[in-house]
Amino acid sequence: MKSLVPMLALALLAPVALAQAPRKAEPAAPSTAPSAPNPFFEEWKTPYGMPPFDRIEPGHYLPAFKEGIAQRRKEVEAIASAIEAPTFASTIEALENGGRQLARVSEVFFTLSGSDTTDTLQAIAKEVSPLLSALRDDTMLNEALFARVKAVWLQRDTLKLTGEQKKLLDDTYKEFVRGGANLTAGQKTRFREVNKELSLLGLKFGENMLKETNGYKLVLDRKEQLAGLPAGAVSAAADAAKKAKLEGKWVFTLDAPSIFPFLTFAEDRELRRQILAAYTSRGDHGDALDSKETLATTAALRAERAQLLGFRTHADFVLDENMAKTPAGVYGLLNRVWPAALAVARQEKVDLQAAVKADGKDFALAAWDWRYYAEKVRKARYDLDEEALRPYFPIDQVRAGAFYTAGRLYGLTFTERPEVPKYNPEVKVFEVKDADGTFLALYTADYHPRPGKRGGAWCGRLRGLSFENGKEIRPIITNVTNFTRPVGDAPALLSLEEVRTLFHEFGHAIHGIVSKVHYRSTGRTPRDFVELPSQIMENWALEPEVLKVYAKHWKTGEVIPAATVEKILKSHKYGEGFRTTEYMAAALLDMDWHTLESTKPQDAAAFEKASLAKMGLLPEIVVRYRSPYFNHVFGPGGGYSAGYYSYIWAEVLDADAFAVFKEKGIFDPATARAFRTLLEKGGTEDAMALYKKFRGREPSVEPLLVKRGLVSVKTGPAAPAAGR
């Protein structure tokens, strides 16, 4: 699950999430002449200023990027070569407020690159990525420009600035320093080379991983092979077979709505082994799509770049701007939770091995058995069949439940606007208004898998919040997921995990919707803070008061029975040993890769093996992301490199914060107002300072341990607060 992390100031624009798997075969040449005038060079007279997707052709992107880059270069040169003494307005604000043409095309292109890509868009991404990397480096390494930025920064204590302006000034100066402004001439040359190579390596990694994912199909042709699978999973597999022109067969893929129900319910153990092996060996076949060399080179280059900038490791470089501050801060939290989670996982393993025996089998539990027998234990222990819950969670009603929650907490209303342009017919668009009727944002939801959509779930934007000629331009926020598709006459019926994910990504959207920052850059928050708005929203999804509003049977309208809700809540902590360790193993693996000091590529397979062995992960549990398909950290942009820990760091914050709502009422107006204030401020203040204003103190890890059911395990002294 990825978050809404506003882009760097457009003056410092860097590429994000560029390359995805192809949707259909198309000519790869991105420079094909368009058949109509370029919409990126015109005013958009569409409802709410939504991009006119019906008029945008692939051939429009590259000219728009080149023009945007050219305009940005002129703006930067004008600021750098100005004769008058530098001021906050003429230097910092001028940098911040420029780049609008580049922003326009970037936000549209990168949104479609992730959610509706084609071969042509991938080819454009490869051409554009080094251009954007060069623009960023040319801006950061412009000595005259940095001299003016530094001159303003040195006067910071004497300037009459608002708190947000002071934060913008400080962040801008730091961004130049982190962008290489203080390097020697020779170091700057190497710095540019490293950045260019990293941008292309990220594209390559992302493309290969997604081609591997889309290229696999488990094709079944006998009904007995479907034993144990829910009717919905079977119907979806039959539909997938029809689309693949395999009428009369069943196709299962590596997309989450396909593989995880298969691993959970399919009785055929060998087939479970096959599909899990395909999933966990992506990028690791020694062929043209193998990613081990790519990721190892990426890690080495990141270490080199960090050391050029005076940091010991890439993790030190990244964390210097996060709440954790240092690798020791991250390892401190992870190592506090890991022993407790591992102990619970070991007990779960004992329970599952007993379930194997009770099933009349004598084999040792393996990774491909874990989900299957965990579901059996869940049913026996809690009398809860999660597949039987799906009819109560039709997707439109779940979304309505999220809207209801936002309305009760913050007074927001969501009205669908079908007349607004969409990049794909499946997208839904909503107008968002505040309690007083003020327009706040457009919100788009794109829910189901497509060949042109990368896996996972994330929040992004088609337009960022900004001010132009004194007029506030409100954002267009996007949620993109890969949820179960509708089958037959039924709507899309979500699993509990998908319900939580919808609320999670909606929490990110709320963060962008209510934002009140004045500058685009001050909307940014630290990576380990940005998951707080999303993860806290998950708590409301399973609150009985909220469930009774939206959890209604799609056929009968029956509200989910109170007894069923009780079973959900009682079983909620079951399996946390597995969930916590498979996630935390990935977070630790990420940190191990990015605390490397060596600038020489490692043997990726040997390094990963040693890392996992060191942490003691059970062999029956597969790390959530193995290195060759760890797109969060090695894919385009690498946004979560040395940052995958941030989900559990933010969960410390969310569990601690939600405890206030539980104490005072989950819709307590005063608590909701205080939390909305935290969301509105974005990155205008220090993240810990903002949290302390809401909570009255630094967060404690104890609510997290309670939430995950890990408190019964003795793991040592009381946990420190996050960030310390």
N, C-alpha and C positions, 0 to 999 in steps of 0.2 A: 504494500500500500504506500503509495507515494503522496507527497503533500503539495500544497500550494506554497511554493517558495518564490516570491517575486524575483524576477530577473535582477541581475546587477543593474546599477544605473545604466541607462542606455548609452551613456557616454562610454561605458566600460563593457559593452555588450559582449557576452561570450555565448558560444553555441550550446544548446541544450537538446536532449532527446531527439536526435536527428533520424537515425536509420531504423527501419522496421522491416518486417518480412513483406514480400511482394503480395499485392492483392490480385493482380492479374498480369498477364504478359502484355507489355507495352514497349514501344520503342524507348530505348534507354536515353537517347539524346535529349537533354533538357532544353536545348536551345531551339526546338521546333518553333517556327514562327506562329504566333497566336493568330486567330482569325478575327479578333475584335480588339478595340482599344484597351489599354491596360487599366483595369479598375483601381490599381494601387496609385495611379497618378490623378485620380479624380476624387471629388467629394462623394461620400457614400450617402445617398438619399434613401436609405433603407430604414425600416422601423428600428428605433433605438441605436442606429448606426452600426447594426450588425454587418459584418462583411458580406458582400453580395456573392455568395458562393456559386450561384448559377452563372455568373459572368466571369469568374476567375478560372483561367486555363493554366495548365502547367507551364506553358511558355511565358506566362506573365511574371513568374517568380524571379528568375535570374535577372532580368532587366531591373525589376524593382529592388532587388538586393543591391545590385551594382550602383543604382542611383542613390539608394539610401546610404550606402557606404561612402560614396563620393560626397554627398551632402554633409555627412558626419565629419569627414576629413576636413572639409572647408570650415565647418564650425570650430573644430579643434584648433586649426591653424589660426583662425581669427582670434580666438581667446589667447593662444600662446604668443602671438605676435603683437598684441595690443601695446600701445605706447604708454598709456596712463597706468598709474600704480594699480596693482591688483586689489580688488575688493571682493567681499563675499558675493555680491550681486554679479559683478562682471566676470568672476572666475568660477566659483563653486556653483552658484545657481545657474549660470550660463551652461556649464557642463551638464548639470542635472536636467535642465529643461530641453536640451537639444535631442537630436536623433529620432525625431518623431516619424519620419518616413521609414527609417530602418525598423522602428518598433512596429509599425503597421504591418509590414510584410512578414517580419519575424514571428509575431504572435500568431498569425494565421498559418504560416508555413509549418512551424514547429508543432502546432496543435494537430494539423492533418498528418504530419510525419509520424506521430504517435498513434493516432486513432483511425486513419483512413488512407494509409499510404499506398503507393504504387511503385513500380520499377522506376518510372520517370522521376518521382519525388526523391527516391533514393539516390539517383544519379545527380540530381540537383544538390542534395545534401553533401555529397562528396566534393562537389565543386565549390559550394558556399562555405563549408567548414573552414578550410584554410584561409579564405578571405576574411572571415570574421575573426579568426585567431590573429591574423596579421593586423587587423584594425585595432583590436584590443591591445596588442603589444605596441603598436605604433603610438597609441594614445598614452599608455602607461610609461613608455620609455622616451617620451618627448621631453627633453631636458628643459626647454623653455617653459613648457606648460607646467611641469612639476615645480619649477622654481616659483611660479606664480601661486600655485596651490600651497606650497610650503610657506611662502611669505604671508599668506592669509592665515594659515594655521598657527604660525608663530605669534600672531596678534590676537589669538583666540580669547585671551583673558581680558583684553581691553575692548573687544567689539561688543556692541549691543545687539545680541542675538537671542532668539527664543531658545528654549530647551531643544526643540526639534532641529533648529538650525545649527546649534552647537554639535548635536549628534551627527548631522549630515557633514559638517566640516571635518569632524574627527574621523568619521568613517571614510570620507573621500581621501584624506591624507593617508590613512592606513592602507586603503586600496591601492594607491600608487606605490607605496613602499612594498606591499605584498605583490605588486605587479612588476617589480624589478627596477623601480626608479632609482634606487641607490646603488645599483650594480656598476661595475666597471664596464668599459666598452666591450672588452672581450667576453665578459660574463653575459652582457646583454645579447650578444650574438648567439651564444649557446642557449640562453634562455628562450629566445625566439624559436630556435630549432627544436627544442624540447616541447614547447607548447604546440607547435605545428604537428609534430609527430604524435603527441598524445591525442590531439583532436581526431586524427585519422585512425589511430588505434582503437579509440572508443567506437567510432563508426563501424569498423571492421568487426569488433567483438559483438556489437549489437546485431548486426546483419547476420553473422554466422549463427549466433544462438537462436535467433528467430527462424532462420531457415531450417535448422535442426528441429525445432519445435513443430513447425508446420509440416515438415517432411515425413513425420512418423504417423502411421496408422496401424492400429491393431484391428485386423479384419477377422470377424468371426462368421462362420457359415452354418453352425449347428446350434439349435435352440438349447441343448443341454449345457453349452458353454456359458449360457446366460443365467444359470442357476444362482439364486440369491439376489440378483439385481432387482431393484425397484422398477415398477412399470414405467415410471418417468424416464429413468436412465436407459431402459431398453428402447423406448419410443424415440428418444433423442438420438440414440445410436443408429436406429433405422433411418431416421431423417438424414443423418450425416452420411449414411451409405448411399441413399438416393442422390444426394448432391455430388457424391464421388462416382456416380454412375455404377454403383454396385448393388443394384436393386435385389432385394431378398436377403441381403446380408446385414451385418451390424458393424459399425465402425466406431472405435474409441480412439481418442486423441490425447495429446499431452496438455490440452487446455484444462484448467482447473475444474469446470463443471463436468468434464468427462472422466479424467483420470482418478480424481479423489473419491467419487461415488464407487468407481470400479474397485479401487483398493479397499474400500470400506465394506462392500457387500458381495463381491463376486466370490463364489465358493471354490472356483477352480484356482488352486494355489499356484500352479505353474503359469497360468495367464497373469496372475497378480505379479509374479516374479518378473515376467517378461516386460510388462508395461512399466514397472518401477525401474527396471534396469535401463530401459530406453530413456526414461525421464532423468535418471541420475548420471547417465553417461553422455549427455549432450555436451558437445564441444570437446570430447575426450576420446576420439576415435583415430587419431593420427592421420587424418585425411585433410582435404582442403578446408574443411570447416572446423578443424581442431583449433581451440582457443588458448591452449596452454602457453605457447610461445608469446602470443599477443598479450596475455595478462601478465606474464612474468616481465616482459619488456616494459609494460605500463607501470608496474610497481617499481622497477628500477629507475625509470625516468622520473617518476614522482619523487623518489628519494633524492635523486640528483637535483631536481628543481628546488626542493625544500632546502637542501644544503647550500645551493647558490644564494638563497635568501637568508641564510644564517640559522636555519632550524636543523635540529639533529635528524628528524625524520619527517615524512609526509604527515604522519599523525600529529606531530607537534605543530606543524604548519596549519593544519585544518583546525585543530582544537583550540588554538590560540584565540579564535573568534567565537568559540562555543561556550556554553555554561560550564562544561567539564574542565576546560582550560588546558589540561595536560593528559597524556596517556595514563599517567598514574591515577588521575581522577576517574577515568573510564574503567580501567582495570579494577579500581577500588570498589566501584558499584557492582560490576559483573562478578567479581570474586566474592562479594558479599552474598549475592543471590544464588550463584552457581552450586555451591555445596548443598543447599537446601533443595534446589530443583533436582539435582542428580540423585539425592537420597529418595525423593518421591518417585522419580522415574524407575529406580531400582525396585521399589515396592510394586509399582505398576507392572513391571516385567514379571515379577513373581506371580501376580494375579493373572496375567495373560498366559503364562506357561501353564498355570492350573486350568485355565479355560481350554487350552489345547488338549490337555489330558481328559477333561470332562467331555470334550468333543469326540473322544474315542481315538485320538491321534497320539503318536509317540515321537513326533519330530521336535527338534529344538526350535523355539520361536526365532523367526528371522524378520528382517526389516519389512518384507512384503506381507507379513502376517499381522503386524502391529495394529493397523487401523481396523482390520477385519475382526480380530478378537477383542479389541477395545470396545467396539460397538456391541459385541455379544455381552461383555461384562456390564456395559452401561445399561443395556436392556434388562439384564437379570437383576442388577443392583437397584436401579431406579425405575424400572418398568416404563422406560421412555424410549420410544422409537423415533429418532429424529426425522426419518423420512416421512413418518405419519404427520409431522408438524407442517410440512410444506403447504398443504391446502389452506392453512391459516395465514400464509405469508405470500399472497399474490403481490407482485412487484409494485403495482400502482398504489395498493393500500399501505405497503411498507413505506413508500415515499411519502404518502399522506401522513403517516405517523411521524416521520422526520419533520415534515412541515408543521404538524401540530405542535411538536416539541419546541421548534424555533418560535412559533407563535406565542406559546405560553411563557417561554423564557424571555424573549426579546421583543415581542409584539410584531414580528415580521409576518407578512402575508405573501403568498405565492400564487400567481395567476398564470395559467398556461396561455401562451401566445402562439398559436399554430401558424399565424401569418408571417412570422419572423423567419428569414432565410436560415437554412440549416446546411451543414456540410454533408450530412447523410440523412436519408428519410427516417432512420430509426431515432434520431436525436429529438428530444423534447426540450422546449424552451419555455422558461417561466420569467415573468416580470416580478421583481421583489420590491415591496414597499415597506416602509417603516410604519410604526403604529400611528403616526400623524399623517400618513398618506404620501410621505416623501419618497420619490423613486430612489432606490439604493443600488440596484444592479440588475443585470440579466443573469439567469442561472440556466445552464444547459446540462442535460443528463443523457449519457450515451452508454447503455447498459450491457449489450450482448457481444459475444466474440464474433469477429470477422477475420478472414485471412489477412486483411490489411491493417489489423489492430494488434499492437503488441500486447503481451500478457500482463496480468496484474490489474491494479486499480490505482487511479491517481486523480489529483485535482490540478488544474492549470487555469489558463486564462486566454481568451481571445482579445481582450483589451484590459490594460491595467488602469488603475485609478491614477488620474493626473489632473493637472490644472493647465488650461490653455487660455492665454489672454484673460486671466482672472476667473475663468469659468471652470467649475469642477466637472470633469468627465468621469462618470461612474463606471465601474468595471463590468466586464462580461466574464463570469466565472464558469469553468467547465468541470464536470465530474465524468470520468471515463472508467468503466469497469468491464468485467467479463463474466457476467452472471448467466445462470441457466436460462436457456431460451424457452419460449412457449412451445408446447407440443400439442398437436391436435387442436381440440376446441378449448383447451385450458390456457389461461394466461401463464406467464412466467411465474413459477412457484419457487420461492427462494428457500435455501437451507438456512439454518440458524447462523452459520458462519457468514453467509451472504447478507443476511439481515444486518449483522454487526458491521460488515464492510460498508454497506450503504450508509449507515449512520456515521461511520468513521469518515468516509470521504465527504459526506455532507458537513461534518464538523469543520473540515478544512475550508469548504465553500463558505460557511458562515464567517470564518475568520476574514476572508476577502470581502464578503458582502458588507460587513459592518465597519470596515476599515475607515478611519478618519484622518489618516496621515496626509500631510500636504505635499510631501516629496515622494517620488516613486521609490527611491532607494531606502527611505526610512520605513517602508513597508516590510523590509526584510527582517526576519528574526533568526536567531541562531538555530542551526539544524536540530539541536537537542531540545529546543523549546517549541519548534514548529509543529510537532506531533501532539502537543498538549490539547489544542482545540479539537482535534479529531478524536483522540482517544477518550477524552472526557465525554464526548457525545455518545459513545458506545454504551455508556452506563444507562442512559434513558431507554435504550432499545428494549431492555428486558425488565424494566420497572412495571409491575402489575398495573399501575395507574395509566401507563402509556399503552401497554399491550392491549388492554380492553378497548382502546380507541381504534386500533388499526388491525389487530390480529383476528380477522374474521374469515370463516370458511368461504372460499371463493364461490361455491355452489349454493350453500344454504344460508350464508350470512351469519351463521352461529359464531358468537364470540368465543374465543379460545377458552375452554373450561378452566375454572380456577384450580382444579386438581392438576391439570396439565401444566399450568404455570408453576405450581408448587414443585412439580417434578423437574421442570427446567431449572428452577433456582437451586434445587437440591443437587442436581447433577452438574451444575455450572462449573464447579471446581474439579470435577473428575477429568483426568487426563492432563492436568497442568504440568505434571512432571515431564511428560512427552513434549507438550507444546512449548514449555519454557526452555528445555534443554536443546531442542532442535533449532529454536530461534537463537538462543544465546551462543550456541556453537558457531553459528554464522557470524554473529557479532564479534566473537573472539577471533575467528579466522580472519575477518576483515582487519581487526586491530593488529594481528600478527603480521599480515602482509604489509601493513602500512607503518609498522614500527621498525621495519628493516632499515639498517644504515647502509647496507651494501648497494652500490649503484650498478652492480652487475646482475643480469637476469638470473633468477634461481631456477632450479629444476622444479617446475610447478607441482608435479605429482608428488615428489618426495617432500616438498615443503608442506603441502596440505596434509599429507599423511602424518608428518611429525607434529604439526599443529594440533590435529585432532587427537593424536595419541597423548599429547601433553595434557590436554584438558580432561581426558578420561571419559569422553562420550561413549555411551553404550553402543556396541556394534550393531544392536538391533534398531537403533535410531539413526536415521540418515540426517546429516546436517541440512538445514532448510535450503541453503544454496551452496553447492560445491563451487569451487573456484571457477571452473570452465563455463558455468552459466550464471555466475553472480553478477547479473546485469546492473544491480543497484550500485555496485562499486567499480566495475570494469567497463560498463557500457557507455554509451554516448553521454558526455558531460561528467560521468562519475560522481554524481551528486551526493551519494552516500558513502564515498570512500572515507575511511576512518570515521564513519558516522552512522553505521548501521546499528550501533548500540543505542542510538537516539530514541528508538521506540520504547525501550525499557526505561531509559532515563526519563522520558516524558511520561511514562506510566507511573513513575514515582510521583511526579507532579499531579497527574490526573487523579490517582487514587487519593492523594492527600487533599486535593481540591474538592473532589466529589464528596468527601467525608463531611464537608461543610453543608452541602446541599442535603445530605442524608440527615444531618443533625437538625437543620432548620426548616426542611421541607424541600422536595426536589424541584418545586417551582416557586420557592420563596422569592418574592420580588426584589428585596434588598440584595440578596446574594446574587441573583441574576444580573441586576444592574451593575454590581461590582465586577462580576466576571465579564460582562460585556465591555466595561471600561478597559479591562485588561486586553481584550481582543481588539478594540478600536485603536489602541495605541501602537500596534505593530512593533516596529523596532525603534521607536522614538526614544525609548529609555532602555537602560540595562534590563535584561530579561529577569534576573533574580530580583532586582529592585521592584519590578512590576509585580512579580509573584508575591513578594513580601507585603506589598500594599494591599493585595487581595486577601492574603491568608493571615497576615499579622506576624508571620515568622517564616523561616526557611522550611522547606518541606521535609517530612520524615519518610523513611523507607518502610516503616512498619505497616501503613495501610496497604502498600503493594503486596507485602508478604501475606497479609490477611486475605486480600482479594484473590490471590493465586493459590490459597490453601497451603502455604509453605511454612506457616508459623509454628507448626507442631514439631518441626525438625530443629534440633539444637545445632546452631551454626556459629556460635560465638557471641561476642558482646553486641550490645545494641548498635543498630546501624547508624552511620553518620548521615547527615542531611545531604541531599544531592548538591553537588558543586563543592563539597568540602572533603 
